[in-house]
Amino acid sequence: MTNLTTAFAGSPEFAKTILQHLSDSPFAPKVVLTQPDRPKGRGRKLKANPVKTLAQELAIPVLQPNDFKSQESLDELSHFHPDVLIVAAYGLILPTTVLELPKYGCINVHASLLPRWRGAAPIERAVMAGDTQTGVGIMQMEKGLDTGPVFLEQKVAINNDSTVADLEHQLAVGGAQLLIEVLNSLPAQTQTQAQAQAQSEAGITYAAKLTPADRRVNWHNSAAEIERQIRALANRMPVTATLPEVEVQLLSAQVITADSAAAPGTIVAARKGQFVVQCGTDQLQVQRLRINKGKGLPMDAAAAINGFQRFLPEGAQFDADGVSP
């Protein structure tokens, strides 16, 4: 069915990809909801998020309510008479008044294999946990946090070198394809392909919102755990560790199956392009990093050692208490 009136709610890059695919389909939204502009950069100037930027390019009306506590916010959405509201990483809690407003309710594109990783940061949490697969599903929204029944889902492998950016793009593209399939069959509620299936009560986990605490390195963890932490957070909020004179952001690394007598967090090699740190189990070879000296630009390990060797001596220990400030 192609005469559904759709609305779309989303904010980051993941949602932008879905909006682009949706706009190229027969289900182009009549209105886009997205979070208010936020201050960015050194000047702290207000900046539109990726979804708003694309919506403006596509000449789709944009609504940016702070919440839906006021009748005015609800009336603005009601004005477009949506049959269905599509939600993808919107970032605002939708009250019952919004969930029940469209004829077919609200449908969420969620980047996990529910009920694993309900919540705000499913891709990052899956990588950090060492999951070997993730996925994307189309879910009928209800009052609970990602508790609704699922129409369709698609699995995606997580490899040892999978980045969050790569996974995010795969899941967004796959989610957009599933979404269009569900929208095509949505009005046929009696048909098997349009019936959402209740989630299992087993295996429920929650993907808590990322906070500054997630950037902290516990060097007593294994090198594999720390490498996954670095890989999961590199694009959004890089893992940070401190030495006596510098702060270091760790952008990429690989595990070395070796140990030494050095305490966890100790630099055991910083020469010939090799920058290696002892962990609780095995060692971490740092490949890319950023140091809060000079221009503070990302660089590979060889450049860091050549330019900042006095700050990165062998034997120096990161975060002596195991945790970055």
C-alpha positions as CSV (number, residue, x, y, z in Angstrom):
1,M,0.0,0.0,0.0
2,T,1.5,3.3,-1.0
3,N,-1.0,5.9,0.1
4,L,0.1,5.9,3.7
5,T,0.8,9.3,5.2
6,T,4.1,9.0,7.0
7,A,6.0,11.1,9.5
8,F,9.6,10.5,10.5
9,A,11.4,11.1,13.8
10,G,15.2,10.8,14.1
11,S,18.4,12.8,14.7
12,P,21.8,11.2,14.0
13,E,23.6,9.8,10.9
14,F,21.9,6.4,11.4
15,A,18.5,8.1,11.1
16,K,19.6,10.3,8.2
17,T,20.4,7.2,6.1
18,I,17.0,5.7,6.8
19,L,15.3,9.0,6.0
20,Q,17.1,9.2,2.6
21,H,15.9,5.7,1.6
22,L,12.4,6.4,2.9
23,S,12.3,9.6,0.8
24,D,13.3,7.7,-2.3
25,S,10.4,5.3,-1.7
26,P,6.6,5.7,-2.1
27,F,6.5,6.4,1.6
28,A,8.3,9.8,1.7
29,P,7.4,11.5,5.0
30,K,5.2,14.6,5.1
31,V,7.0,15.9,8.2
32,V,10.2,15.3,10.1
33,L,10.6,15.5,13.8
34,T,14.1,15.9,15.1
35,Q,15.9,17.1,18.2
36,P,16.5,20.9,18.7
37,D,19.7,22.3,17.4
38,R,22.7,22.0,19.8
39,P,25.8,24.1,20.3
40,K,28.8,22.6,18.6
41,G,32.5,23.4,18.1
42,R,34.7,25.9,19.8
43,G,32.3,28.8,19.0
44,R,29.4,26.8,20.5
45,K,27.2,27.9,17.7
46,L,23.9,26.1,17.2
47,K,24.2,23.4,14.6
48,A,21.5,21.3,12.9
49,N,21.8,17.5,13.2
50,P,22.1,15.2,10.1
51,V,18.4,14.5,9.9
52,K,17.4,18.2,10.0
53,T,20.0,19.0,7.4
54,L,18.7,16.3,5.0
55,A,15.1,17.2,5.6
56,Q,15.8,20.8,4.7
57,E,17.6,19.7,1.5
58,L,14.5,17.6,0.6
59,A,12.2,20.5,1.5
60,I,10.3,18.5,4.1
61,P,8.8,20.5,7.0
62,V,10.7,20.1,10.2
63,L,9.4,20.1,13.8
64,Q,11.8,20.3,16.7
65,P,9.9,20.1,20.0
66,N,11.8,20.0,23.3
67,D,9.3,17.4,24.4
68,F,5.6,16.5,24.0
69,K,4.4,17.9,27.3
70,S,2.6,20.8,25.7
71,Q,-0.6,20.5,23.6
72,E,1.0,22.7,21.0
73,S,3.7,20.1,20.2
74,L,1.1,17.4,19.8
75,D,-1.1,19.7,17.7
76,E,1.8,20.5,15.3
77,L,2.2,16.8,14.6
78,S,-1.5,16.2,14.4
79,H,-1.8,18.8,11.7
80,F,-0.1,16.4,9.2
81,H,-2.5,13.5,10.0
82,P,0.1,10.8,9.9
83,D,-1.1,7.2,9.4
84,V,2.2,6.0,10.9
85,L,5.1,7.7,12.7
86,I,8.5,6.1,11.9
87,V,11.1,6.5,14.6
88,A,14.9,5.9,14.3
89,A,17.3,7.1,17.0
90,Y,15.1,10.1,17.7
91,G,16.5,10.6,21.3
92,L,13.2,11.8,22.9
93,I,10.7,9.6,24.9
94,L,7.4,9.5,23.1
95,P,4.4,9.7,25.5
96,T,1.2,7.6,25.0
97,T,-0.5,10.6,23.4
98,V,2.0,10.4,20.5
99,L,2.2,6.6,20.3
100,E,-1.6,6.5,19.9
101,L,-1.9,9.4,17.5
102,P,-1.3,7.7,14.1
103,K,-3.7,5.2,12.7
104,Y,-1.0,2.5,12.8
105,G,0.9,3.8,15.8
106,C,4.6,4.3,15.8
107,I,7.2,2.0,14.2
108,N,10.8,2.0,15.4
109,V,13.9,1.0,13.4
110,H,16.1,-0.4,16.2
111,A,19.8,-1.4,15.7
112,S,19.9,-4.7,17.6
113,L,18.4,-8.2,17.7
114,L,15.8,-7.5,20.4
115,P,15.5,-8.2,23.2
116,R,19.3,-7.9,23.4
117,W,20.4,-4.3,23.7
118,R,17.2,-2.4,24.3
119,G,18.0,1.2,24.8
120,A,20.2,4.1,23.6
121,A,23.5,2.7,22.4
122,P,22.9,-0.8,21.0
123,I,25.7,-0.8,18.4
124,E,28.5,0.4,20.8
125,R,27.4,-1.9,23.6
126,A,27.3,-4.9,21.2
127,V,30.9,-4.2,20.1
128,M,32.1,-3.6,23.7
129,A,30.6,-6.8,24.9
130,G,32.3,-8.9,22.2
131,D,29.1,-9.9,20.5
132,T,29.7,-11.8,17.2
133,Q,26.5,-10.6,15.6
134,T,24.0,-7.8,15.8
135,G,21.1,-6.8,13.6
136,V,18.3,-4.4,13.0
137,G,14.6,-4.9,13.5
138,I,11.3,-3.1,12.8
139,M,9.3,-2.9,16.0
140,Q,5.8,-1.7,16.9
141,M,6.4,0.9,19.6
142,E,4.7,0.7,23.0
143,K,5.1,2.5,26.3
144,G,8.0,0.3,27.5
145,L,11.6,0.9,26.4
146,D,12.0,-1.1,23.2
147,T,9.6,-3.8,24.5
148,G,7.2,-3.9,21.5
149,P,6.6,-6.8,19.1
150,V,8.9,-7.1,16.1
151,F,7.7,-7.3,12.4
152,L,11.0,-8.2,10.7
153,E,14.7,-8.3,11.6
154,Q,18.0,-8.8,9.8
155,K,21.2,-10.2,11.2
156,V,24.7,-8.7,10.7
157,A,28.0,-10.2,11.7
158,I,30.4,-8.3,14.0
159,N,34.0,-9.2,13.0
160,N,37.1,-8.5,15.0
161,D,37.8,-5.4,12.9
162,S,34.2,-4.1,12.6
163,T,33.9,-0.5,13.4
164,V,30.8,1.2,14.8
165,A,30.6,3.5,11.7
166,D,30.6,0.5,9.3
167,L,28.0,-1.4,11.4
168,E,25.9,1.7,11.7
169,H,25.7,2.1,7.9
170,Q,25.0,-1.6,7.3
171,L,22.2,-1.6,9.9
172,A,20.7,1.7,8.6
173,V,20.6,0.4,5.0
174,G,19.2,-2.9,6.0
175,G,16.7,-1.3,8.4
176,A,15.5,1.0,5.6
177,Q,14.8,-2.0,3.4
178,L,13.0,-3.8,6.1
179,L,11.0,-0.7,6.9
180,I,9.7,-0.3,3.4
181,E,8.7,-4.0,3.3
182,V,6.7,-3.5,6.5
183,L,5.1,-0.3,5.3
184,N,4.0,-2.1,2.1
185,S,2.2,-4.7,4.2
186,L,1.2,-2.7,7.2
187,P,-2.5,-2.2,6.4
188,A,-3.0,-5.9,5.9
189,Q,-3.0,-6.6,9.6
190,T,-4.5,-10.0,9.1
191,Q,-1.7,-11.2,6.9
192,T,1.2,-13.1,8.4
193,Q,3.8,-10.9,6.9
194,A,2.3,-7.8,8.6
195,Q,1.9,-9.4,12.1
196,A,4.6,-8.4,14.6
197,Q,5.9,-11.1,16.9
198,A,6.2,-10.6,20.7
199,Q,9.8,-10.4,22.0
200,S,11.3,-13.3,24.0
201,E,11.4,-12.8,27.8
202,A,14.8,-14.4,27.8
203,G,18.1,-12.7,27.0
204,I,17.0,-9.2,27.7
205,T,19.9,-6.7,28.0
206,Y,20.0,-2.9,28.1
207,A,22.3,-0.6,26.1
208,A,22.7,2.2,28.5
209,K,23.4,5.7,27.1
210,L,27.1,6.4,26.7
211,T,28.6,8.6,29.4
212,P,32.1,10.0,30.1
213,A,32.6,7.0,32.4
214,D,32.6,4.7,29.3
215,R,35.8,6.4,28.1
216,R,37.8,5.3,31.2
217,V,40.3,2.5,30.7
218,N,40.7,-0.2,33.3
219,W,44.1,-1.5,32.4
220,H,43.5,-4.6,34.5
221,N,41.0,-5.7,31.9
222,S,42.2,-7.9,29.1
223,A,43.8,-6.4,25.9
224,A,40.8,-7.8,24.0
225,E,38.3,-6.0,26.2
226,I,40.2,-2.7,25.9
227,E,40.6,-3.0,22.1
228,R,36.8,-3.4,21.8
229,Q,36.2,-0.4,24.0
230,I,38.5,1.7,21.8
231,R,36.9,0.5,18.6
232,A,33.4,1.0,19.9
233,L,34.0,4.6,21.0
234,A,36.6,5.9,18.5
235,N,34.3,8.0,16.4
236,R,31.9,9.4,19.0
237,M,33.9,9.8,22.3
238,P,37.4,8.3,22.1
239,V,38.8,6.4,25.0
240,T,41.1,8.6,27.0
241,A,44.1,7.7,29.2
242,T,46.6,9.8,31.1
243,L,50.4,9.8,31.6
244,P,52.2,12.1,34.0
245,E,52.5,15.0,31.4
246,V,49.9,14.3,28.7
247,E,46.4,13.0,28.0
248,V,46.1,10.5,25.2
249,Q,43.1,9.5,23.2
250,L,43.3,6.0,21.9
251,L,41.8,5.7,18.4
252,S,42.7,2.2,17.2
253,A,44.7,-0.7,18.5
254,Q,45.3,-4.4,18.2
255,V,45.8,-7.2,20.6
256,I,49.2,-8.8,21.0
257,T,49.2,-12.3,22.7
258,A,52.1,-11.7,25.1
259,D,52.7,-10.7,28.7
260,S,55.4,-9.1,30.7
261,A,56.1,-8.6,34.4
262,A,55.1,-4.9,34.0
263,A,52.1,-3.6,35.8
264,P,48.9,-3.1,33.8
265,G,49.0,0.2,32.0
266,T,52.8,0.3,31.6
267,I,54.3,1.2,28.2
268,V,56.5,-1.8,27.5
269,A,57.6,-0.6,24.0
270,A,57.8,2.8,22.4
271,R,60.3,2.6,19.6
272,K,60.5,1.8,15.9
273,G,56.9,2.6,15.4
274,Q,55.8,0.1,18.1
275,F,53.7,1.5,20.9
276,V,52.7,-1.3,23.3
277,V,51.0,-1.2,26.6
278,Q,50.7,-4.1,29.1
279,C,47.1,-5.0,30.1
280,G,45.7,-7.3,32.7
281,T,46.0,-10.1,30.1
282,D,48.0,-9.7,26.9
283,Q,49.2,-6.4,25.5
284,L,47.7,-3.7,23.4
285,Q,49.6,-2.3,20.4
286,V,48.3,1.3,19.9
287,Q,48.1,2.1,16.2
288,R,46.4,5.6,16.2
289,L,46.2,8.2,18.9
290,R,45.8,11.8,19.7
291,I,47.9,13.7,22.2
292,N,46.9,16.9,23.9
293,K,50.2,18.6,22.8
294,G,51.0,20.6,19.7
295,K,48.1,20.7,17.2
296,G,46.4,17.7,18.9
297,L,45.8,15.9,15.6
298,P,45.3,12.2,15.2
299,M,48.5,10.4,14.2
300,D,49.9,6.9,13.9
301,A,52.1,5.4,16.5
302,A,55.3,6.1,14.6
303,A,54.6,9.8,14.3
304,A,53.7,10.0,18.0
305,I,56.9,8.3,19.1
306,N,59.0,10.5,16.8
307,G,57.4,13.7,17.8
308,F,56.5,13.2,21.4
309,Q,58.9,10.5,22.7
310,R,59.7,12.4,25.9
311,F,56.1,12.2,26.9
312,L,55.8,8.5,26.0
313,P,58.8,6.8,27.6
314,E,59.0,3.0,28.1
315,G,58.2,2.2,31.6
316,A,55.7,5.1,32.1
317,Q,52.4,4.0,33.4
318,F,49.0,5.1,32.2
319,D,46.4,5.8,34.9
320,A,48.2,4.3,37.9
321,D,44.9,3.6,39.6
322,G,43.6,1.9,36.5
323,V,41.1,4.6,35.6
324,S,41.3,7.7,33.5
325,P,40.0,10.9,35.1
